[in-house]
Amino acid sequence: MAETQYTEDNIRSLDWKEHIRLRPGMYIGKLGDGSSPDDGIYILLKEVIDNCIDEFVMGAGKTIEIRIKDKEVKVRDYGRGIPLGKVVDVVSKMNTGGKYDTRAFKKSVGLNGVGTKAVNALSSFFLVESIRDGKMKSAEFNLGDLVRDPESEESAKRRGTKVVFSPDESIFKNYKFRKEYVEKMLRNYVYLNPGLTIDFNGEKFFSENGLKDLLEDNMSQDDMLYPIIHLKGEDIEIALTHSKSQYSEEYHSFVNGQNTTQGGTHQAAFRESLVKTIRDFYGKNYDASDVRKSIVGAISIKVMEPVFESQTKTKLGSTDMGGKLPTVRTYINDFIKTNLDNFLHKNSDVAEKIQRKIIQAERERKELSGIRKLARERAKKASVHNKKLRDCRVHLGDSKNERNLETTLFITEGDSASGSITKSRDVNTQAVFSLKGKPLNCYGLSKKIVYENEEFNLLQAALNIEDSLEDLRYNNIVIATDADVDGMHIRLLLITFFLQFFPEVIKEGHLYILQTPLFRVRNKKETIYCYSEEERVAAIEKLKPKPEITRFKGLGEISPDEFVHFIGEDIRLDPVMLDKAMSIEELLSFYMGKNTPDRQEFIINNLKFELDKVEE
């Protein structure tokens, strides 16, 4: 075997934009096409908005205007504006920015001088404009290269900064911005910054009551066991209540305005402090899981120079509040111990409801203890024998792994389908869970059924979501069923399972439907996979004369060699989203409850055409 030469010619230095483009995951996490809320295009948008938020926090600019049309994004704030002589440097020189000077930016989100540089380097078009002191300075870039750098000019526009960019389609393939994900991001920004107005494509977002508004907008009043407890301090805000219907815990956590979707030090401290304070208040050593069962909470803290565990800032690693202040854990514990204890003493009706909820949870846990023990043993045994789960090498619990956000579990039905996916998957990040027939319709059933039903028990164990999402093992949960009537029914039954017992899986954007092609149209030179009748017609038109047309009736008919195209770089996922206009109970009752004239009419009006297309 020839020896590989290693000389000076093998050594090269990358400039700032080359490194970002070569290793984008280091800067923005996964890439994706916009079907997931943590896909790269939303990180780019967030990086630009974060700078606007920091201006608002510093008392400059109360309005942010955002326009997204097709693949172009415009973000305009009315803050102080970038110093005109540094406009080009701030968006194109690494380790350059005002956030290094704590006199100008205190407790800001971005601290590493990378954010807008990553947006610039990963955009086919990037424009920055700064208006201040009656002048405007602009600069235009292409893939990070400066292409226009005019001198500053007089301007009568209001001061502030404007950024326009289009993510590079060679990196973010087939992407599109989903309105639902953008709106959720913007709502979080206004919850955390009362008094801020964000105008998104003409719709305005505003919050008066911070995290209290967040919980109220994410829960129905009927599902709250008691009115939201809302406590605020100088650098901390919390809101919490107990859900009447939800089994597991649900948390929304933030640091300096950043949504830490993977939690971290502050979220762990919040959970621990709630248990300790409630135990002390009642003078009883309640089990921690009983105290936290069904809690829906939110916490926001502000930290000097926070340390996150990745550039995407989804998990806090800081242990102190900055300077000589106490640790994050101590600070949160002291705040909750004092303020929550005071609240419970002053609101005995709420205190009684919480205690009754804890006692009920304790009783249910003890009733299920035997079943849970057996269920865990069954799950462990099944895992050992690899009967249901073909696991991957990366798990979300390993916070240091760069590919955590890519971890995916495909839920399939039948040996042939699971076999095709298993043979064609990326073994590093993609796992397969194989169902045995149709799942049970679990609408209206108690959590007990999750442990008694083998399919549900093993699925729960595979995902590691028994009590909370904190240790969820796969960031993406993908339902992969045939595109026929039976496949649709299985999808519906699985979605019912998550809505009934683990709705936060859907609320936090982890559940998807895999889209696979219905047709293959090919000739000797080219093969086109079609996901709709319209695409089939277009493919036939393109591949004249008569091409070979194959109709895929099930996933098992697609060979592993072909399947790799549909679960790899070009994977198509449809996110499962909740309609805010309808509560989960109403949703499940309508679709999965007893037959009603309303539902029969809905099926006749809406589903017949879809089923006709599937069965063609």
N, C-alpha and C positions, 0 to 999 in steps of 0.2 A: 504494500500500500504506500503510495507516494506521500511524503511528508509535506504538510501544508506550510508554506512559507509565511513567516511572521516578521515583517521588516517595518522600517519607518513609513513605507507607503501604506501600511495597514492602519496607521494612526491618523485620525482626522478630527477636527473640531467642528461642532455644529453651532451655527449662530442661533439666537433665541427662537426664531420662528421655525427653523428646521427641526429643532428638538421637540417643540410643541406638536408639530405636524407628524413627526415620526412616532412620538409616544403620547398621543392625545389623552389616553386613559389616565396617565399620571396627573393630568391637570383637570379633567372634567369627568372622570369616572368612565362609565360605558358610553358608547356612541348611540346606537339605536336609531329608530326612524320617527320617534315622537309618540309611539304607542304606549310608552311607559313614562310615568311622571318623573323618573330620575334619568331619562335619556339626555344625551349631551346638549341637544338644542335648548332644553329648558335650563340647563346649567349656564349656558352662554347668556340667555336672557336674564337669569338671576344675577350673574356677575355684573351686568350693566346696571340693573335696578339697585343692587346693593350699594353702589356708589351714590345713587340718588337718595337712598334711605339714609346713608351716613350724613348727607347734607341736611336732611330734615332733622335728624337727631341733634345736629349741631346748631339748630335754630335757623336754618337757611332754606326757604322754599317749602310751601305747604301742599304743593300740587305736583304730581308726576303724570305726564301724558304718555300713553303707550298705544302705538298703532301696529297691528300685525295684519298684513295682507299677503296672501299666498306665502311666499318664502322670504319676504322682507320685513324687518323689524325696525321700528323707530321708537326711541325712548328720549323724552325731553323732560328735564327738571328745571327748577327756577332757583337753584342754589347759588353758591358763590361763583361758580364757573372755574374751570381749570386756569391757573395762571398762564397767560397767553404765551409766554416764552417757553413753556414746558409742555404744550399740548401734544407735540409729536413724541417727546420722550415718555410721557405718562402712558401712552398706549403702545409703545414699541421698544422700550428699553427695560429689560428685566431688573427687578429690585429697585424700581423707581416709582415713587408715589408719595402722596401726602400722609399716608397712614402710618409711616414710620415716625412721624413727628406727633407725639401724643398731645402736644399743645393744640394742634389743629384738628385732630380726630381722637376723641376719647371713647373707649368702649365701642369701637366700630366692628363691622363684620369682617371686612377684608384687611389683612395685616401683612400679606406676603408680597404685595406688588406684582401679582401674576394675573389677576382676573381679566381686565380688559385686554391685556396682551394675548391671552388665550383666545378671546373672542376675535381679535384682530387676525391672528395667525390662522384661525380655522374658518375664516369667512372669505368668500369670493369677492365680496364688496364690503368695505368698512369705511365709514365717514364719521369724523368727530368734529364738532363745532363747539367753541367756548365763547360766551359773550360776557364781558365784564368791563367796567370802566368806560362804557360807550364804544367799545371796539369788539370786533369778532375775529377769531382766528380759527381756521379750519384746516383739515388735512384728510386726504383720501388714500386708502390702501387697497391692495389686491393680494390676497393670501399672505398678508403681513408685509408686503413690499410697498414702500411709499411711492405713490404714483402722481400725487398732486400736493403741493405744499406752498400755497400762495401766501403773500404777506398779509398781516392783519389789516383790517379795514374798519372804517367808521361804521357803527351800527346803532340803530334806534331800538333794536329788539330788547326785550327784558333779559336781564342777566340769567346765566345758567348754562347748562351743558346739554347738547343734543348728540345722540349716537344713532347711526343707521347702519345696519349690517344684514347680510344674507349668508347664512351658514353654507359652507362649501359642500356642494352635492357629491363631490368625489369622496368625501369622508362620511357625511350623513346621507346615506343613500335612501332615495324615495321618501324623504321625510316630509312631515307636515305638522304644524302646530295644532294641537287639540285645544279647543276653547275651554273645555272643562278643566284641564290641567293648569292652564294659564290663570283662569279665574280663581282656582283654589290657592295658587301661589299668591295672587294679589290680595285675596281675602286675608291670608295669614299676615301679609305685610301691614294691612290697616288695623287688624286686631292688635298687633304689637306696637302700633304707632298711632294711638288715638289723636285725632286732629288732622291726620294726613288724608288727602283725597287722591285717589288714583283713577284716572280717566282712561279706560281701556276700550278703544274702538267706539267711543261715545257713551259707554256705560260707566257710571261712577261708583266707586267702592269707598266706603267710609265706615268707621266704627267709633262709637262713643264710650263703650264699656269694655274694650279690650278682650281679654280671654273669656269673660262672661258671655260676650256676644259669640265667640267661637263655639262654645259648648251649646249655646241656644240654637245656633244655626245648624249644628250637626246632630242635634237630638230633637225629638218631638217632646212637647211639654208633658204629654201623657206618659212618656217613658221615664220621666225624672221622678225618683223616689221622694225627693225634697228639692226646694229651690236651690239653685247653684250657690255654693259658698265661694265668695269672691274676696280674696285678701291681697292687699298691695303694700309693698314696702319701697324703699328708695331704689333698690336694684333688683327687686324680685316681685313677681306677681304670680298668684296661683288661682285656679278655679277648679272646683270639683263637685261631683254629685255621684249618686249611685243609680244605675239603670235598673228598671224593674224587670226587663226582659233579657238583657245581655248576660251571658255567663262569665265571660272572661274580662280581664282588665283592658283598658284602652287609654293611651296617653298621647298627648300632643306636647312636645317639648321644644324650647327655643333658647338660643344663646345670642345675645346682641342682635336680635331680629332674625337670626338664621334658624330655619326649621330643621332641627336635629332628628331626622327621621329614624336614625339608628340609636337614638338615646345618648347614653354616656354617663359621666360622673353625676351630673345634675339630676337626670331622670332616676338613676339608681338611688340617689340621696332622697329624692321626693318620695319614692315608694317606701323606703326604710323609715323615713320620718313620720309618714302617715300612720304606719303600724305602731311605732313607738309612742306617738302622742295619743292615739286612741286607746292603746293598752293602759297607759298611765291615767288617762281620764276616767276610764271605767274601773281601774284597779284590777283588771283581769288579764291573764296572759293568753289572750286569744291567739289561735294559729294565724300566722301571717296571711295565708291564702284565704282564710275566712274574712279577714278584715278587708282585703283588697278585692275580693270577688265582686264583679260587676261595677267596679269603680270606673268612672270616666273623668279623667283629670287633665289639666293643662298647667304647665309651668314655664315661666320665662324669667331668665336672669341676665344681668349685664355684668360682664367680666372684663377687667383690664387685660388686654393682650391675651385673648383666649388661645388655647392650643387645641386644634382639631386633629383627628387621626387621619385625615386625608384632605386633599385640596378641595373636594366637594363639600367639606364642612358638615357632614351628616352625623358625626359622632364627636362629642366633647371629650377631650382627654385631660383638660386642665384640672389641677387639684387645688389651686388657690384663687382668690378673687383679685389678686394683684397687689404688689407692694407688701406691706406688713399686715394686710387684712387676713382674716381666717380662711381656712380651706373652704372650698365650695360645699363640701359635705357638712361641715360644722355650721356654716352660714345658713344653709337651708334648714338644717335640723333646728337651730335656735329660732329661726323665724316661724316655722310651723309649730314648734312646741309652744311658743308664746301665743301666737295669733289664732291658731286653730283651737287651742285649749280655751282661750278667752271666748271664742265664738260659740263653742259647745256649751260653755257655762251660761252664756246669755240666751241661747236658743235651745231650750230643753226639749222642744217638740222635734227638732231635727236630730238631737242627740238620741232620743228614744227610737226614732226611725232607723238610725244607723245601727243601734244596738240590736234591734229586732232583725235587721238584715244580716248582721254578723251571726246571730244565733241560728237563723234559718240556714245560712251557708254552712255552719258547723254541723247542724243536723243532717243536711243533705250530703255533706262530705262523709260523715260517719256511716250513713246508709249505703253510700257507694264504695266505701273503703275496700270491702272484700272484692267487689266486682272490679274496681280499679286495679287492685293488686293482680288479679288473674289476667285482666286485660293487658297490663304491662308485661307480664310474663309471656303471654301469647305473642305480643308485638315483638318482644326481644327474640323469641324463638323463631318467628317468621323471618326476622331480619337475618338471623344467623344462617338460616337455610336458604336465604335469598329467594323466597317464593314470590314475593310481591314487588319488592323494591330493587331496582338496579341503580345503585347509588353513584354519585359522582365524587370526584376527589376534593372538591372545594365545598366548604360549608360556610354559611353566614356567621357562624360563631367565631370563625377565625378572622378577627377584625383587621389583621395585618395583610391579608391577601387582597391584591389589587382587583381580583376578578369576582369578589363577593357579589357585586351588583348584577353579574351575569348569571348567577346560579339559577337553574331552572328545573322544575319538576314537571314532566309531562304525565298527565293522568290519562291512560288509554283504556280501551275496552277490547278484550280478546287477545289471544296469543299472537295472531298474525300481525296485527297492528303494532303491538308492543315490541314484537320481534324486529319489525322494520325500523322502528325508531331507535331501538337499542343498538342495532348494528350500524346506524348512520349518525348517531349523536356524537357530540364532543364529550368524551368521557371525563374531561376535567371539570366541566361546569354543568352538564346536562344529565339529569337522572330520570328514570322511568318508573312509574307506579302502574301496575296492571290490575284493572278491575276484573272481577269475575261476574259477568252479567250486569244487569241493571241495578243501580243502588236503590235502597229503600226510600220511599217518599217520607221524609222525617218531619214534615210540617205538623206542628202541634205536639210533637213528642218531647219528652224530657231528655236531659243530658245523659241519663242512664243508658239510652239506646246507643250512644256513641261507644260505650264500653262493651255493650252486649253484641253489637253488630260487628262482625269481623272486618268488613270492608272499612267502616268508619273508624274503628279503633286503630287499624293499621295505618290508615291515611293520617289520622291525628298524630300518631307516633312518628310517622315519616316526616311530617312537617314540624313537629315539636311545638305545638300550639295549645297544649292542654290548658294552660292557665293564662298565658299572655303571648303577645307577638314578639316579645323582647328577644327571644332566642330562635326566631323563625329561621329554619335551615335553608330555605330557598327564597330568593327575592321574587322570582316569577313562578307562579303556579299556573300551568297551562292545561286547559281541558282539550284533549285531542281525540275527537270522536268522528265517526263517519258523517258525511254530509247528506244524511238521509233522515227519515222520520225517527227511526230508533236512535240515531246519533243525537238528534235534537232533544229527544226525550231524556237521554242520559245527561246531556248538558244541563237541562232544566233541573233534574234531580240533584246533580252536584252543586249547582248554584243554590238550590234550596238548603242543602246541607250547610253551606258556608253562611248563608243569611240567617239560618235558624240558630246556629251555635257559634259561629266565628265571623260575625258581620264586619269586624275591623279588618279582616283580610281583604274584603272588597273596598271598604272605606279608604284604606291606605294604598289602594291601587296595585295589589299583588296578583289579582285573578284575571286570566285572559282566556280567550277562545282561539285555538290555532286554526288559521285559514289554510286549507290545502286545495290544490287545483282540482277542478271538476273535469277538465279536459286536457289532453295532450295533442297538439297539432304539430305534425312534423313532415319534412321531406328529407331527402338525402343530405342536404346541406345544413338545415337548421331545425331546432326543436323549440316550440313555444308552449309554455304551460298557461292555461287559461282558468281564471277564477270565477268567471261569469259567462253567460251566454253572449254578452256584448263582446267580451274579449275573444271568445271563440270565433265569432263572425269576422272580427278584425284580423285574427290570425290566418283564417282561411283566405281572406282577401290578400293578405301579404304574401302567403306561400303558394301563389299560383304556379302551375296548374293544380289539379286535385291532390291535396296532401292526405296523409294518413291521419285519421282522427280516432282517438281512444277516449272513452268515457270512463273515468275512475268511479266505481261504485262504492269503494271502501278503502280505508287506509292500507289494509292488508294487500291490496292489489298493486300498491306502489312499491317498487323494489327499493332496497336500501340504497343502491347507487343513485336512484332518483331522489329519494327522500332527503338526502343530505342537502339538496338545494332548498328545501322548504323549511328546514329547521336550522339552517346556518346563517350566513350573512344576510340573506334575503328573506328571512323569516317574516311572515305576516301575522300579526297578532291584533285581535280586537279586544280592547279592555272591557271588562265587565264593570259598569258604573251604576251607581244608585241615582234614581230620580228624586231630587230633593222635595218634589211636590207630594211624594207618597211615602208614608212610613213603611218600615220593614214589615210590620204586622199586616198593614193593608195590602202590601205587595204580595206577601205569601198567601194571605187569605183569598185574594182575587185569583191568583194563578194556580195555587196548590190546594185550596180548600174544597168544600163541596161544590158541585156544579151549580151554577146560577145562570139565569137568563142573560145577565150582563156579560158573563164570560163566554157563553155560547155565541152571543152576538159578536163579541170581539174576535173570536176564532174565525167565524164565518167571514167577517169583513177584512181581517188582516192576515190570516195565516194560509188560507186556501191558495192564494196566488203563489206564495213562497214554496209551499209543498209541491205544487204543480211543477215549478221550476226544478226542484230537487229531483223529482221522480221522472223527469223527461228522459 
